[in-house]
């Protein structure tokens, strides 16, 4: 089941003026430019995701461009960092390097060759017939417009089998459809207790948290979902949305563009958040292009249209002023 979400967008164009700096101890930082190569020495043809950990306890999920290049901004100059690239199980194996920015400001390295065969894919989890029947009857009831009956049947399934991730996921999705977002969050979290590596549960937990405007809380499960399955387009979109809402614009752009590449994401939501991103960073031509694409996709009576149209008008006025018109 695909979850769509409603967004009420208000974009404010503001100017920030820095005041006088107070005396303080300044930590030296360094921007690190590096590149990752495939085991055979060729450059990658798509973005590679990697983990970055510092000895100061910092952790982040980063990404290269489509040629393996990356920029790590404002790293502390004199501490050690570790880059870890997990195996993609087809071309390279787990790869890890350590570096200190002061001593190695342009790390370039080859991914380790894949040394073991890809393990056999585990069989899908199979619950008991009665439990599966409750699940199937619940889905049928929801499709017939009987939401309360659907919730009751799916709760029977989840209570009877804590490992039945599909039942937890579908119950959570139904609760989101009913706008019962806190209840859905509880269901997704309960399902993850028994199946913590379910990319679908992690993604939908993140989506539910975005619905609740818990943007900081939404970022970790969405990142974890993408570590497990990097091509989940909707997870990229939702992560990008959460990053936009928390002001992490460079990361947000990479996620939203990844959503475009990997497909499966809601196109209207993607155009909306690209527009909001570029409006926030002052890239008005890109914002106008994205918002124009959004308006072509949403209904004429969409409640967001007047706000978007007004925002576009303000941006055009700002652009005309800057051009001296």
BAROPA-714056 format. One record per residue (C-alpha): x, y negated, z negated; residue in three letters. Coordinates in steps of 0.5 Angstrom, whole numbers. Layout:
N
SITE    px    py    pz residu
SITE     X     Y     Z    ALA
...
***
This chain:
325
SITE    px    py    pz residu
SITE     0     0     0    UNK
SITE     3    -7     2    UNK
SITE     2   -12    -3    UNK
SITE     1   -19    -1    UNK
SITE     1   -25    -5    UNK
SITE    -2   -32    -5    UNK
SITE     3   -38    -6    UNK
SITE     1   -45    -8    UNK
SITE     7   -49    -6    UNK
SITE     9   -56    -8    UNK
SITE    15   -59    -5    UNK
SITE    18   -66    -8    UNK
SITE    24   -69    -4    UNK
SITE    28   -72   -10    UNK
SITE    35   -76   -10    UNK
SITE    40   -74   -16    UNK
SITE    45   -79   -19    UNK
SITE    51   -76   -23    UNK
SITE    52   -80   -29    UNK
SITE    59   -81   -32    UNK
SITE    63   -75   -34    UNK
SITE    64   -74   -41    UNK
SITE    71   -71   -44    UNK
SITE    71   -64   -44    UNK
SITE    75   -58   -43    UNK
SITE    75   -56   -36    UNK
SITE    75   -49   -33    UNK
SITE    79   -48   -27    UNK
SITE    76   -45   -21    UNK
SITE    77   -42   -14    UNK
SITE    73   -41    -8    UNK
SITE    75   -34    -6    UNK
SITE    75   -32     2    UNK
SITE    75   -25     4    UNK
SITE    73   -19     9    UNK
SITE    71   -12     8    UNK
SITE    73    -7    14    UNK
SITE    70     0    16    UNK
SITE    75     6    14    UNK
SITE    77     6    22    UNK
SITE    79    -1    22    UNK
SITE    73    -4    25    UNK
SITE    69   -10    23    UNK
SITE    62    -8    21    UNK
SITE    56   -10    25    UNK
SITE    51   -11    19    UNK
SITE    51   -14    12    UNK
SITE    54   -10     7    UNK
SITE    52   -11     0    UNK
SITE    57   -10    -6    UNK
SITE    57   -11   -14    UNK
SITE    62   -17   -17    UNK
SITE    64   -16   -24    UNK
SITE    68   -21   -28    UNK
SITE    72   -19   -35    UNK
SITE    68   -25   -38    UNK
SITE    62   -20   -37    UNK
SITE    59   -24   -31    UNK
SITE    56   -19   -26    UNK
SITE    52   -21   -19    UNK
SITE    50   -17   -13    UNK
SITE    53   -20    -7    UNK
SITE    53   -19     1    UNK
SITE    58   -20     7    UNK
SITE    56   -23    13    UNK
SITE    55   -19    19    UNK
SITE    62   -18    20    UNK
SITE    64   -16    13    UNK
SITE    66   -23    11    UNK
SITE    64   -26     5    UNK
SITE    65   -33     0    UNK
SITE    66   -32    -7    UNK
SITE    65   -39   -10    UNK
SITE    67   -42   -16    UNK
SITE    71   -36   -19    UNK
SITE    75   -37   -26    UNK
SITE    82   -37   -23    UNK
SITE    86   -33   -28    UNK
SITE    81   -27   -30    UNK
SITE    80   -21   -27    UNK
SITE    74   -19   -22    UNK
SITE    72   -12   -19    UNK
SITE    69   -11   -13    UNK
SITE    65    -5   -12    UNK
SITE    62    -3    -5    UNK
SITE    57     4    -6    UNK
SITE    57     9    -1    UNK
SITE    52     9     4    UNK
SITE    53    16     5    UNK
SITE    54    16    12    UNK
SITE    60    12    14    UNK
SITE    64    10     8    UNK
SITE    65    13     1    UNK
SITE    65     9    -6    UNK
SITE    70     3    -6    UNK
SITE    73    -1   -11    UNK
SITE    78    -6   -12    UNK
SITE    81   -11   -17    UNK
SITE    84   -18   -16    UNK
SITE    85   -25   -20    UNK
SITE    83   -31   -16    UNK
SITE    90   -34   -18    UNK
SITE    94   -29   -15    UNK
SITE    89   -26    -9    UNK
SITE    85   -31    -7    UNK
SITE    83   -28     0    UNK
SITE    82   -20    -1    UNK
SITE    81   -16     5    UNK
SITE    81    -9     4    UNK
SITE    78    -3     8    UNK
SITE    72     2     5    UNK
SITE    74     9     3    UNK
SITE    73    14     8    UNK
SITE    67    19     6    UNK
SITE    70    25     4    UNK
SITE    64    29     2    UNK
SITE    58    31     6    UNK
SITE    51    28     5    UNK
SITE    47    32    -1    UNK
SITE    41    35     1    UNK
SITE    35    30     0    UNK
SITE    31    33    -6    UNK
SITE    24    35    -5    UNK
SITE    18    30    -6    UNK
SITE    16    31   -14    UNK
SITE    10    35   -14    UNK
SITE     5    35   -20    UNK
SITE     0    40   -22    UNK
SITE    -6    40   -17    UNK
SITE   -11    38   -22    UNK
SITE    -7    31   -24    UNK
SITE    -6    30   -16    UNK
SITE   -13    31   -15    UNK
SITE   -15    25   -20    UNK
SITE   -10    21   -16    UNK
SITE   -13    23   -10    UNK
SITE   -20    21   -12    UNK
SITE   -18    15   -15    UNK
SITE   -15    12    -9    UNK
SITE   -21    14    -5    UNK
SITE   -26    11   -11    UNK
SITE   -22     4   -10    UNK
SITE   -22     5    -2    UNK
SITE   -30     5    -3    UNK
SITE   -30    -1    -8    UNK
SITE   -30     3   -14    UNK
SITE   -24    -1   -18    UNK
SITE   -26     1   -25    UNK
SITE   -27     9   -23    UNK
SITE   -21     8   -19    UNK
SITE   -17     6   -25    UNK
SITE   -20    11   -30    UNK
SITE   -18    17   -25    UNK
SITE   -11    14   -24    UNK
SITE   -10    13   -32    UNK
SITE   -12    20   -33    UNK
SITE    -6    22   -28    UNK
SITE    -1    18   -31    UNK
SITE    -3    20   -38    UNK
SITE    -2    27   -36    UNK
SITE     4    27   -32    UNK
SITE     9    21   -34    UNK
SITE    14    24   -28    UNK
SITE     8    23   -23    UNK
SITE    11    16   -20    UNK
SITE     6    16   -14    UNK
SITE     1    15   -19    UNK
SITE     4    10   -23    UNK
SITE     6     6   -17    UNK
SITE    -1     6   -14    UNK
SITE    -5     5   -21    UNK
SITE     0    -1   -21    UNK
SITE    -2    -4   -14    UNK
SITE    -9    -3   -16    UNK
SITE    -8    -7   -22    UNK
SITE    -5   -13   -18    UNK
SITE   -10   -12   -13    UNK
SITE   -15   -14   -18    UNK
SITE   -10   -20   -21    UNK
SITE    -9   -16   -27    UNK
SITE    -2   -18   -27    UNK
SITE     0   -17   -34    UNK
SITE    -3   -10   -34    UNK
SITE     0    -8   -28    UNK
SITE     7   -10   -31    UNK
SITE     6    -5   -36    UNK
SITE     4     1   -32    UNK
SITE    11     0   -27    UNK
SITE    15    -1   -33    UNK
SITE    12     6   -36    UNK
SITE    13     9   -30    UNK
SITE    20     7   -29    UNK
SITE    22    10   -36    UNK
SITE    21    17   -33    UNK
SITE    24    15   -26    UNK
SITE    28     9   -27    UNK
SITE    31    10   -20    UNK
SITE    25     9   -16    UNK
SITE    26     4   -11    UNK
SITE    18     3   -10    UNK
SITE    17     2   -17    UNK
SITE    22    -3   -18    UNK
SITE    20    -7   -12    UNK
SITE    13    -7   -14    UNK
SITE    15    -9   -21    UNK
SITE    19   -15   -18    UNK
SITE    13   -17   -14    UNK
SITE     8   -17   -20    UNK
SITE    13   -21   -24    UNK
SITE    13   -26   -18    UNK
SITE     6   -26   -18    UNK
SITE     6   -28   -26    UNK
SITE    12   -34   -24    UNK
SITE    17   -30   -28    UNK
SITE    22   -31   -23    UNK
SITE    28   -30   -27    UNK
SITE    25   -23   -30    UNK
SITE    24   -21   -22    UNK
SITE    31   -22   -20    UNK
SITE    34   -16   -23    UNK
SITE    29   -10   -21    UNK
SITE    29   -13   -14    UNK
SITE    36   -13   -14    UNK
SITE    36    -6   -16    UNK
SITE    31    -3   -11    UNK
SITE    35    -6    -6    UNK
SITE    42    -3    -9    UNK
SITE    38     4    -8    UNK
SITE    35     2    -1    UNK
SITE    38    -4     2    UNK
SITE    33    -4     8    UNK
SITE    27    -6     4    UNK
SITE    24   -12     8    UNK
SITE    19   -14     3    UNK
SITE    24   -13    -3    UNK
SITE    29   -18     1    UNK
SITE    23   -23     2    UNK
SITE    21   -23    -6    UNK
SITE    28   -23    -8    UNK
SITE    29   -29    -4    UNK
SITE    23   -32    -6    UNK
SITE    25   -31   -14    UNK
SITE    32   -34   -12    UNK
SITE    28   -40    -8    UNK
SITE    24   -42   -15    UNK
SITE    30   -41   -19    UNK
SITE    34   -46   -15    UNK
SITE    39   -41   -12    UNK
SITE    39   -43    -5    UNK
SITE    45   -40    -2    UNK
SITE    43   -33    -5    UNK
SITE    36   -34    -3    UNK
SITE    38   -36     4    UNK
SITE    42   -29     5    UNK
SITE    36   -25     2    UNK
SITE    30   -28     7    UNK
SITE    35   -27    13    UNK
SITE    36   -20    11    UNK
SITE    28   -20    10    UNK
SITE    28   -22    18    UNK
SITE    33   -17    20    UNK
SITE    30   -11    16    UNK
SITE    23   -12    18    UNK
SITE    17   -10    14    UNK
SITE    16   -16    10    UNK
SITE    10   -21    10    UNK
SITE    12   -26    16    UNK
SITE     7   -31    13    UNK
SITE    11   -31     7    UNK
SITE    17   -31    10    UNK
SITE    16   -37    14    UNK
SITE    13   -40     8    UNK
SITE    19   -39     3    UNK
SITE    24   -41     9    UNK
SITE    21   -47    10    UNK
SITE    21   -49     2    UNK
SITE    28   -47     2    UNK
SITE    30   -51     7    UNK
SITE    26   -57     5    UNK
SITE    29   -56    -2    UNK
SITE    36   -57     1    UNK
SITE    35   -62     6    UNK
SITE    35   -59    12    UNK
SITE    29   -62    15    UNK
SITE    29   -59    22    UNK
SITE    30   -52    20    UNK
SITE    24   -53    15    UNK
SITE    19   -56    20    UNK
SITE    21   -50    24    UNK
SITE    19   -45    19    UNK
SITE    13   -49    17    UNK
SITE    10   -49    24    UNK
SITE    11   -42    25    UNK
SITE     7   -41    18    UNK
SITE     2   -45    20    UNK
SITE     1   -41    26    UNK
SITE     0   -35    22    UNK
SITE    -5   -37    17    UNK
SITE   -12   -38    17    UNK
SITE   -15   -45    19    UNK
SITE   -18   -45    12    UNK
SITE   -12   -43     8    UNK
SITE   -12   -47     2    UNK
SITE    -4   -48     3    UNK
SITE    -5   -52    10    UNK
SITE    -6   -59     7    UNK
SITE     0   -58     2    UNK
SITE     4   -56     8    UNK
SITE     2   -61    13    UNK
SITE     3   -67     8    UNK
SITE    10   -64     6    UNK
SITE    12   -64    14    UNK
SITE     9   -71    15    UNK
SITE    14   -73     9    UNK
SITE    20   -70    12    UNK
SITE    18   -73    19    UNK
SITE    18   -80    15    UNK
SITE    25   -78    12    UNK
SITE    28   -76    18    UNK
SITE    25   -82    22    UNK
SITE    28   -87    16    UNK
SITE    35   -84    16    UNK
SITE    35   -85    24    UNK
SITE    34   -92    23    UNK
SITE    27   -92    26    UNK
***
